Amino acid sequence: MTLIQCEECSQPISERARTCAQCGYPRLPPPWTHRAFKVLVGLAAAIFISMFVLSMILAWVSRKPFELDLRDIEPRTTLQLQDAPGRLG
């Protein structure tokens, strides 16, 4: 636990204290601990995630079907299996 100085009376107080024990001066918590900041960050994250999911859905829905024309493909010659010497068969 770290001791800091009170902004009003300059007496040492705990870093976790909400008010000074000597003069009663209230300490403001850091801005990232305010509930409104946490709600704002959560809302921004929810918007980002929903935009990502929506873009994936739209990309999937608007994709073009895969078409393959087999008439344009030249047939490959198949390899003939040859009898290997020494094999029974």
LINGI-V879142 format. One record per backbone hydrogen bond with DSSP energy under -1.0 kcal/mol. NH is the residue of the N-H (numbers start at 1). CO is the residue of the C=O. Records with the same first field share a line. If there is no record, write none. Layout:
NH->CO + CO
This chain:
4->13
6->11
10->6
13->4
15->2
20->25
24->20
27->18
33->30
34->31
38->34
39->35
40->36
41->37
42->38
43->39
44->40
45->41
46->42
47->43
48->44
49->45
50->46
51->47
52->48
53->49
54->50
55->51
56->52
57->53
58->54
59->55
60->56
61->57
62->58
72->69
87->84
